[in-house]
């Protein structure tokens, strides 16, 4: 694939877009204030999200061989390593936190998200699979934020999630892209 840019959820002209341009000032405040409420308990939130994800998307379990041990027929899990699951979930949520903390300057974050997308290709994750996590993230945020999870908060978080997915998808579709030179590559496309 080399440096060929493949279509993504973002227009070519917007590939270097900053996260703060996708959100209104009010949405930025909502995401940041709700992040403050959940950031102290990422392990709990992470387990809620990923257990829900495995319940609602059981076919995705096979993408987590270190976390979900399957039986010999590869049909049912024998065991879910909750410690490994929690560790992975916290890593995912820390990435979400990095997005929240990078609302004013997400150029670095964009490169990180592209690189994460590239590593997910090696794990057989396909771009269309990324969106499958939103319902579980939405559910987890509802469970933890309770009355603080309003329609407006949900909409703001969905925009952050979509932004993250778009840049991960860019990395997945361009696994050989040099992340350090992504802006230059986008300009040439």
Secondary structure, 3 states (H helix, E strand, C coil): CCCCCCCCCCCHHHCCCCHHHCCCHHHHHHHHHHHHHHHHHHHHHHHHHHHHHHHHCHHHHHHCCCCEEECCCCCCEEEECHHHHHHHHHHHHHHHHHHHHCCCCCHHHHHHHHHHHHHHHHCCCCHHHHHHHHHHHHHHHHHHHHHHCCHHHHHHHHHHHHHHHHHHHHHHHCCCCCHHHHHHHHHHC
